[in-house]
Amino acid sequence: MKYNLLALFIMAGITYSNAQTLTIENNKKPTPNYRLASKYSSENLEKLVHSIDVNPHWLKIGNRFWYQYKTTNGSNYYLVDADKRTKTKLFDNEKFAKWLTEITKDPYDAQHLPTFDFKFVNNETAIRFRITSTEEVDVIDEEKDTIKKDSLEVKKAKKKQPKKEGKVYHLEYRLGGNRLTIIDNKKKEKESNRWANIAPDSTIVLFSKNFNLFWMDKENFLKAVKDEKDSTIVEHQWTKDGIENYGYGSGSRGENNETKEEKKDDRKGVWGTWSHDAKNFVLQKSDDRMLKDLWVINSISKKRPTLETYKYHMPGEQEFGKEELLVFNIPSKEIIKVKLDTTKQQSISVYSAPRKQSNRDDEFQPSLLLSKKGKVYFNTISRDRKKLDICVADIITGEVTKLIEERFNTYIEARPLVLFNNEQEMLHWAERDGWAHFYLYDAKGNLKQQVTQGSYHVDDFENIDEKERVLYFTANGIDKEIDPYYAQLYRINLNGTGLKPLNAGDFNTNTSMADSNKFFVNNYSRVNTAPKSDLRTNSGAVIMNLEETDLSQLFATGYKFPETFKMKADDGITDIYGVMYKPYDFDSTKVYPLIEYVYPGPQTEAVNKSFSVSMNRTDRIAQVGFIVVTLGNRGGHPDRSKWYHNYGYGNLRDYGLADKKHVAEQLADKYSFIDIDKVGIFGHSGGGFMSTAAMLVYPDFYKVAVSSSGNHDNTIYNSWWSETHHGVKEEIDEDGKVSYKYDIDKNQSLAGNLKGKLLLTTGDIDNNVHPGLTIRMAEALIKANKRFDFMMMPGQRHGYGDMTEYFFWLTADYFSKHLLGVEATNVDMLEMNRDKPKGK
């Protein structure tokens, strides 16, 4: 029996007019396009887009650098001499391929050379690198050298087939030469000795063992490089009072009950800062014994599930790690304690010397004190983050002098201290007038001058020309005609005059300046432009255009740039900046659900400002059939102003939600293709927390959320983040006893408000945002008799690792089902399996 469509509608109780409306609505609804979304997996994007910026490796001689740049035609290596205004290939790819083939007997061609890790040698006239061939050779077991020839071990070893490995070639190429030279066939030294903290003069090596500080000389360290278990190694114990959670070296964070036992007697790293003359080592020691334990269980670890135990300080807990600074004098073996009040609950940070750009490829880069004159510069910041002191300690006596102090009613942020002019002057970064600026001080802590000033945000120090007294820095918001988030490079005289942009334009930039201050590499783009790179002088003049990203293969797939927008916040005054991602098969006659990808900050906002190929949470989810937007919110980013950044202080659950909702409504008013009745929201970590909060604070507006690894209950998240950005109250009683009060709204308290569809996910061994935060949210929903969905990602920490692709399709399925009305019912993740080669 056959029925026409109208008859079927009548049988279902649907009138003709209603049927027409239903048909029109269905025609306007997009169809999920999983195939389009699958084209833009991370694996596929690696084949479509290669280099997106110039990453310069500055050399030590002259203003020269080399870089690798990959396009759809393969990789090339270039050497740029800024002084000579030249850019040449580091070598001829075809000749290199020919020489490698002749030496290794493996086939190479110019387009498919491997990625090289070059080291410049011989006054930077030659490069050395290693490459491994497919030819197999016996593995050299250096431990056998310590076994007697007639020993039982050797006799047993002779009966076994020797282990094999690929033959290594250590090669050298003289720049401009016509051949490769074999230096040797030795492998690169093992990196298993990461425990070693080597003095700047290489005479002594420090490490920890059983929570105490040990040392060995260079001769014995070289033995350890060859064989860590060499029984002839002589090591010396320096301290004897170290215990677990109050020791002199790295702890056991990340180790489980099994590996902790296995490695209990191993050498481990000790982190600290060396004096330039290698005579003193400054170590920051913390007594964390009073902090409470936290645990995660790895259920898929080997045969037996393993337990990971670690110290974790939660907001409002009265206990606090007691930090101290110790100076270890290498010649005398004395230990000097820097004179600090360890009864105060405060954090300590030692300032270290900035690393030169020309040292970035050096294998040996010891951490050095900021001062070369026997001083230890450091800062202390109170537990409530409202009091910052910059101090200096005498490295011999441990006496401390306070130089600069900052006080604020919200939280204080800090940047590295800049010491210059033979240590007679300092540059200090502060937000004391509501904007981030540099202040010039003398060595005694007397303010000489505010260097930068105005309604803009100084982001970071770049370099300083001491002779010309010129400061180079990055900043946001100086040019009021462009997006205030666009970071750009500026110069200014230390007397506050001569402010000048060096890479002006309607772009976000990323720069790398030569140690000489004379030149810098400028990478620039927007989300809707192909990235470009050029080389400029310190006055901003363009010397040469270096590269433009090859997007030809990406565009061939149908890719389209996203669109930027500017709307008003819920106060009707503050500008909110965002990016809109559409399906590449966008049909203007259809009406699309709107999805917001969110991260509330306050450290940053989930809004791309430069071109990016990280598409999973933006472009790619849009391809399923949605309009996806990312946007800021008051309280979300430090690069605007102190007011904007601190807007959420004291209201860390709800502060950004009104702006997210208000902007969505404005977008729907402006664009007829947005369905304001179908709004979804998703995010990870803080975004997981925010997306769930949105569903509960505005339950009639947000219909669907995917909330991954969210800090739903900030009372059990880490104290630094929560007490800093929300606030903790310091109280002093009549007896002078200090206590800390903390109170914050939780997502659980609103569980009864849920109306829409919510998917909660977490990794089961997340030791950052503990899975307990998501589980508590689930418990609250169960007690409120709510239906929701929950997924535990086995063996995953805060990021989902090799389950990231699975999670993407889980998200796509959820939004497709609840916003488009189409449910994926196949038990297989078809789009994950379709393009994989089928094995046996």
C-alpha positions, 0 to 999 in steps of 0.5 A: 500500500502506498501513501503520498507525503500529505497522507502520511502527515495527516495520519500523523496528525499534522496539518498541511500548513504545518507540514509545509512549515516542517518541510521548509525548516528541514530544507533550511537545516544543514546536513552533517558533513563528516566527510568534510570534517575528516579532511582536516585531521591533524594528520592530514593537515601535516600534508597540506601546510608545512612551515608557517613562520621563520624560526631563526637560529642566530649565530655567534659571529656577525648578524647571521642566522640559519633556518629551515623552511618547508613547502609542498616542494620539500624543505630548504635550509637558508643562511642569512647574513643581515650585514651583507643583506644576503640570503643563500641556501645553506647547501645544494639539496641535489648535491646533498642527496647525492653525497648522502646516497653515496656515503650511506648506500641509502637512496635520497633525493632533493625533495625528501631530505630528512630534518637535520639538527645542525651544529655550526663548528670551526668558527661557524664555517662548517656544519655537523650532523648525524644521520642513521642508515638502514645498514645494521651493525652490532650494538656496542655495549660499553658495559662489557668493557668493565667485565673480565674476559673470562667471566661467566657473563661474557661466556653467556653473551657469546652464545647470544646473537648480538643486538643490531642497530642502524649505522650512524654517520657523524658528518661535516659539511664545509659551507660552500664545499663540494663534499661531506666528510665522515667525522666518526660513526658514534651515536650522540651521547645518551641523554639519560644523564639529565640529572646532571646540573653542570657548573658553568666551568664544567669542573663539578656536577651537582645532582640529588640522591635520596633527597640529598645533594651530591656532587662529582668531578668532571672525570667521574661525570664522563664515566657516568656519561659512558655508563651510569652504573660504572662501579668506579664512579666516585660521588660525594654527598654534600647534605644529609638532612634531606627527606621526602618533600623537604629535600634538595632535588627533584621529587617523584611527581609523575611516578607511580608506586612501582616506578617510585620504588624502582628509581628510589636510589637513582640520581635525580636532577637538582634545579638551581642557578649558578653564579657566573664564576661557578663558585656558588650555586643557589638552590630554592628549597621548599618544605612541603611535608605539611601539604596533603596528598592527592592521588590518581590511579592508572587502571590500564598500567601494565598488569596491575593498576598503579597509584600515583601520589603527589602533594597538592595544595588546594585553595583555602587550605591553611598549610603552605609550602615554606620556601627558603633560599640556600647558597652552596659555596663550591670551593669551601662546601659551606651552605649559606641560608639567605635571610628570609622570614620563612614563617610568611606564606609566600612564593620565591622566584630567583631572577636569572640572566637572560639567554642569548639568541645565539646560544639557543642551539648550545647543548650546554646552557647552565642557568646563571644568576642575573648578577655577575657581581656576587648578588642574588636578585629575587622576588617574594610574593604573598600568598594572596598575590597582593604584595610583591617585593623585589630584593637582593641578597649578598651571596656571601652573607645572605643579608637581604635588601628590599629594593622595590615593592608593589601593592595592589587590591587584586593580584600582582603579576610579574616579569623578569627584572632587567639589570644593565649599565654595569648593574647600576640600573634596573628595568621593572615591569608593573601595572601600577597605573592600570596599564603594564609599563616599564619603570627605570630604577637605580641599583639601590631601588630609587625610581628614576623614570617611568619609561613607557606610559599611556593607555596601552599594555607593554607585554615583554622586554625584547632587548636593550641597547645600553650605549644608545640607551634604547629599549626594545619591547613588545606591546598591545594597543598602542595603535588604536586602529587595529585589534588591541590583541595584536602584539607588535615591536617598539623602541623607546629611549630610556628617558621616555622619548622617541616611541616608534613602532618597528613592524606596524601594520594590521597584523599580529607579529612574532619577532626574534631580535639579534643579540646585537639589537641591529636586526630582527626577524618579523613573522606576521599574519592574521587568522585570515591571511597567509603568514609572511616573514621578513628581516628588518633593521632596528629602525623597522626598515625592511631589508628583505622578504624572507618567506610566505607560507604555501597554502596552495594545497590547503586551499585546493581542499576547499579551505576558506579563511575564517572571519573576524568580528567586533561586538559589544560586551554585555555592558554595551561599552566594552569591545569584544573581539572574536572569530567566526568559522563557517562550513567550507560548503556554507549555504546562505539559504540554510540556517545553522546552529551556533557553537561557541568554543570557550576558554574564560582566561584569565591567562589568555582567551581562546581566540586565534589572532594569527593564522593557525593550523590547529583546527580541531576546536574551531574550523574543523568542528564547523565543517560538520554543519555549524557556525563556530565562534570564539570570542573574548570576555571581560576578565579574559586576557592580560593584553587589554588592561588591568581593569579588563584582565581583573574583571572576574576577580572575586566572581570566577564562575560567572564573570564571562558568561554574560558577554558570551551570551550577549555577543551570540545574540548580536551575531544572530541579529546581524546574520540570518544564517544563525539559529539563535534557538540552537546554541551549543558551547564547548571547551577544555579545562577552564573552557570545560568549567565555563561551558557547563556553567553556561548551561546552568546559568543560562539554561534556556539559552544554551542547549548543548555542551561538551565539557572536557576536563573542567575545573567545575569545583575550584575548591579542589583545584590548585591553589595558585590559579584559584587563589590568584584569579579569584582571590583569597582573604588574609585574616589576622586575629588579635594574637597575630595569627594569620589565616586564609579564607576562600569562598567560590561558587561551584558548578555543582550548586546549580546542577538543578538548573540543567535543561539541555544536553551535557557531555562531561569528559575527563582523563582518569589520571589527570594530575592537573585538573583532577578527575574528581572535579568532573566526578563531583559534577556528575554526582551533583547531576545525579542527585538532582535527577538529571540525565546527562552523558559522561565519558572517562578517557582511560590512561589520559592526563589533562590532554587526551594524547592518542585519544584526541582524534577519538574525542573530536568525533565524540564531540562531533557526534554529540552536537550532530545528534542534539543540534542537527537531529542526526545521530551517528549509530554505527558502532565504528567511528567510520571517519577514523577508520575509512582512510586507514590502511587495512592490515592483516 
